[in-house]
Amino acid sequence: MANTLRGICGSDVLIATGNSFTGNVLKAGYTEKMAGDMIMPNSLSAYSSKMSGAELKETVKNFVEGYEGGFIPFNRGSLPVFSGISVEIKETDDGYTLSNVTMDGKKVQDNDTFTVTCLAIPKHMEAYPTDENIVFDGEETFVKDTWTEYISDGDAILAEPEDYMTLR
C-alpha cells in the first residue's frame, strides 16, 4: 500500500506511521467500502516536502526514534512504514535507534535531493520539529479518500512490495 501511495503522491520517499495500513492489497475487485477499510479511518493526511539527504535522514530518525508531540514507536508493530528507501534500525532498552538509510542499495548522501511525503494525523505533524529548511505542505484531501478513489475505480495499478526495514 505504501509503495502504491508513494506513486499516487509522486514522491521519492513515503513515510507513514505503522498503523496506517491494514496489510497487503491483492488484485481484486474492491468496492468503495472495502477499499476504505484498508487504511486508517481517522484524519490521516499527506504532508510533502522537498529536502536534502541530510534532512531526509533526520526526518526518518524522528519517525523511528520519536519526537515530542509526535508518534513514538512503542513496539516492533508500531515502527513506521517506508517506501522508496530502506532503513536499518537497532532495538535498544530505551526504544529504537536509526543506524542506516539507503536508496537502491546505496547510502543516502547529505546533498541528494528528495520529495518526501509523510502520512500522519495533523496533531503529529503540527508538533514536527521543523526549521527554515524543512516545511511540510499538507494536502486538503484525507489519505483514505485518495486511496479509496484510486483503488475502487477498477483500473488501479498496484506497486510491487519492497523490503524496507532491517531490525537488529
Backbone hydrogen bonds in HBPLUS format (Angstrom, degrees):
<---DONOR---> <-ACCEPTOR-->    atom                        ^
c    i                          cat <-CA-CA->   ^        H-A-AA   ^      H-
h    n   atom  resd res      DA  || num        DHA   H-A  angle D-A-AA Bond
n    s   type  num  typ     dist DA aas  dist angle  dist       angle   num
A0005-LEU N   A0001-MET O   2.88 MM   4  6.12 164.4  1.90 154.8 159.3     1
A0006-ARG N   A0002-ALA O   2.84 MM   4  6.02 149.2  1.93 146.5 155.1     2
A0007-GLY N   A0003-ASN O   3.25 MM   4  6.52 153.0  2.32 140.7 146.4     3
A0008-ILE N   A0004-THR O   2.98 MM   4  6.34 156.9  2.03 149.5 156.4     4
A0009-CYS N   A0005-LEU O   2.84 MM   4  6.02 156.9  1.90 150.9 156.5     5
A0010-GLY N   A0006-ARG O   2.99 MM   4  6.06 118.7  2.37 133.5 149.0     6
A0011-SER N   A0006-ARG O   3.12 MM   5  5.46 164.3  2.15 154.8 156.5     7
A0010-GLY N   A0007-GLY O   3.11 MM   3  4.96 140.2  2.27  94.2 106.0     8
A0012-ASP N   A0115-THR O   2.92 MM 103  5.27 142.8  2.06 133.0 144.5     9
A0013-VAL N   A0115-THR O   3.18 MM 102  6.50 155.5  2.25 158.7 162.1    10
A0117-THR N   A0013-VAL O   2.91 MM 104  6.29 161.0  1.95 152.9 158.6    11
A0014-LEU N   A0083-SER O   2.90 MM  69  4.99 154.7  1.97 142.2 146.9    12
A0083-SER N   A0014-LEU O   2.92 MM  69  4.99 138.9  2.09 147.5 150.4    13
A0015-ILE N   A0117-THR O   2.85 MM 102  6.29 155.9  1.90 156.5 163.3    14
A0119-LEU N   A0015-ILE O   2.76 MM 104  6.23 156.7  1.81 157.6 165.5    15
A0016-ALA N   A0081-VAL O   2.93 MM  65  5.14 156.7  1.99 151.8 155.7    16
A0081-VAL N   A0016-ALA O   2.76 MM  65  5.14 159.5  1.80 150.6 157.6    17
A0020-SER N   A0017-THR O   3.06 MM   3  5.64 154.8  2.12 129.1 128.8    18
A0040-MET N   A0020-SER O   2.85 MM  20  4.94 148.7  1.95 146.5 145.6    19
A0022-THR N   A0038-MET O   3.02 MM  16  5.18 137.5  2.20 152.9 147.0    20
A0035-ALA N   A0031-THR O   2.95 MM   4  6.18 165.1  1.97 156.4 160.2    21
A0036-GLY N   A0032-GLU O   2.93 MM   4  6.07 155.1  1.99 144.9 152.3    22
A0037-ASP N   A0033-LYS O   2.99 MM   4  6.21 138.3  2.17 144.9 155.5    23
A0038-MET N   A0035-ALA O   3.18 MM   3  5.48 161.9  2.21 109.1 114.5    24
A0143-VAL N   A0044-LEU O   2.94 MM  99  5.79 163.2  1.97 146.1 151.3    25
A0045-SER N   A0120-ALA O   2.87 MM  75  5.60 176.3  1.87 142.9 144.1    26
A0120-ALA N   A0045-SER O   3.05 MM  75  5.60 154.5  2.11 155.5 160.5    27
A0139-GLU N   A0046-ALA O   2.93 MM  93  5.58 143.1  2.06 163.6 173.9    28
A0047-TYR N   A0118-CYS O   2.84 MM  71  5.13 154.8  1.90 147.8 156.4    29
A0118-CYS N   A0047-TYR O   2.72 MM  71  5.13 163.3  1.75 152.7 156.2    30
A0048-SER N   A0137-ASP O   2.90 MM  89  5.26 158.7  1.95 145.3 144.0    31
A0137-ASP N   A0048-SER O   2.81 MM  89  5.26 164.3  1.84 151.8 153.2    32
A0049-SER N   A0116-VAL O   2.89 MM  67  5.39 143.2  2.03 148.4 159.8    33
A0116-VAL N   A0049-SER O   2.84 MM  67  5.39 174.0  1.84 162.9 164.0    34
A0051-MET N   A0114-PHE O   2.84 MM  63  5.40 159.8  1.88 154.9 161.4    35
A0114-PHE N   A0051-MET O   2.78 MM  63  5.40 157.7  1.83 160.6 168.4    36
A0056-LEU N   A0052-SER O   2.84 MM   4  6.12 150.9  1.92 148.0 157.1    37
A0053-GLY N   A0112-ASP O   2.75 MM  59  4.87 122.2  2.09 135.1 136.2    38
A0057-LYS N   A0053-GLY O   2.95 MM   4  6.18 163.2  1.98 149.7 153.0    39
A0054-ALA N   A0110-ASP O   3.17 MM  56  4.17 152.5  2.24 116.1 108.3    40
A0058-GLU N   A0054-ALA O   3.08 MM   4  6.32 151.7  2.16 141.7 149.5    41
A0059-THR N   A0055-GLU O   2.88 MM   4  6.09 153.7  1.95 146.5 153.7    42
A0060-VAL N   A0056-LEU O   2.85 MM   4  6.12 164.0  1.88 158.3 162.2    43
A0061-LYS N   A0057-LYS O   2.93 MM   4  6.06 158.5  1.97 142.6 149.1    44
A0062-ASN N   A0058-GLU O   2.96 MM   4  6.22 153.8  2.03 143.9 150.7    45
A0063-PHE N   A0059-THR O   3.07 MM   4  6.41 151.0  2.16 147.9 155.3    46
A0064-VAL N   A0060-VAL O   2.89 MM   4  6.14 147.4  2.00 151.2 161.0    47
A0065-GLU N   A0061-LYS O   2.75 MM   4  5.75 172.4  1.76 158.7 161.5    48
A0066-GLY N   A0062-ASN O   2.79 MM   4  4.99 127.8  2.06 122.5 134.5    49
A0070-GLY N   A0067-TYR O   2.84 MM   3  5.26 158.7  1.88 135.4 140.0    50
A0078-SER N   A0075-ASN O   2.94 MM   3  5.44 156.6  2.00 115.4 123.0    51
A0079-LEU N   A0076-ARG O   3.45 MM   3  5.59 167.8  2.47 104.7 108.2    52
A0086-SER N   A0102-THR O   2.80 MM  16  5.21 159.7  1.84 148.7 153.3    53
A0102-THR N   A0086-SER O   2.84 MM  16  5.21 168.1  1.86 156.4 159.8    54
A0087-VAL N   A0164-TYR O   2.94 MM  77  6.16 154.3  2.01 133.2 138.5    55
A0166-THR N   A0087-VAL O   2.90 MM  79  6.33 145.4  2.02 151.4 162.5    56
A0088-GLU N   A0100-ASN O   2.91 MM  12  4.96 150.1  2.00 140.0 141.7    57
A0099-SER N   A0088-GLU O   2.84 MM  11  5.50 171.9  1.85 159.4 157.0    58
A0089-ILE N   A0166-THR O   2.82 MM  77  6.17 166.3  1.83 168.9 173.0    59
A0168-ARG N   A0089-ILE O   2.79 MM  79  6.19 164.5  1.82 162.7 168.2    60
A0090-LYS N   A0097-THR O   2.81 MM   7  5.17 169.8  1.82 155.9 158.3    61
A0097-THR N   A0090-LYS O   2.85 MM   7  5.17 152.6  1.93 147.9 156.8    62
A0092-THR N   A0095-GLY O   2.82 MM   3  5.20 174.2  1.82 143.2 145.2    63
A0095-GLY N   A0092-THR O   3.37 MM   3  5.20 160.5  2.41  98.3 103.9    64
A0108-VAL N   A0101-VAL O   3.12 MM   7  6.06 164.5  2.14 147.4 144.9    65
A0103-MET N   A0106-LYS O   2.83 MM   3  5.40 157.4  1.88 153.4 155.5    66
A0106-LYS N   A0103-MET O   3.03 MM   3  5.40 168.3  2.05 117.0 120.3    67
A0112-ASP N   A0109-GLN O   3.12 MM   3  5.46 165.1  2.14 114.8 119.5    68
A0124-HIS N   A0121-ILE O   3.03 MM   3  5.67 133.0  2.26 118.7 130.2    69
A0125-MET N   A0121-ILE O   3.32 MM   4  6.66 156.5  2.38 152.4 159.3    70
A0126-GLU N   A0122-PRO O   2.80 MM   4  5.93 153.1  1.87 159.6 167.7    71
A0128-TYR N   A0125-MET O   3.10 MM   3  4.85 153.1  2.18  95.1 103.4    72
A0130-THR N   A0128-TYR O   2.93 MM   2  5.90 109.4  2.44 118.3 102.4    73
A0145-ASP N   A0142-PHE O   3.08 MM   3  5.43 122.5  2.42 104.7 117.7    74
A0146-THR N   A0142-PHE O   3.18 MM   4  6.57 159.1  2.22 152.1 158.0    75
A0147-TRP N   A0143-VAL O   2.84 MM   4  6.01 170.1  1.85 162.5 164.7    76
A0148-THR N   A0144-LYS O   2.87 MM   4  5.94 165.9  1.89 147.8 152.4    77
A0149-GLU N   A0145-ASP O   3.03 MM   4  6.09 165.7  2.05 146.8 150.6    78
A0150-TYR N   A0146-THR O   3.08 MM   4  6.25 160.3  2.12 146.2 151.8    79
A0151-ILE N   A0147-TRP O   2.88 MM   4  6.05 173.8  1.89 165.2 165.9    80
A0152-SER N   A0148-THR O   2.96 MM   4  5.78 162.9  1.99 147.7 153.2    81
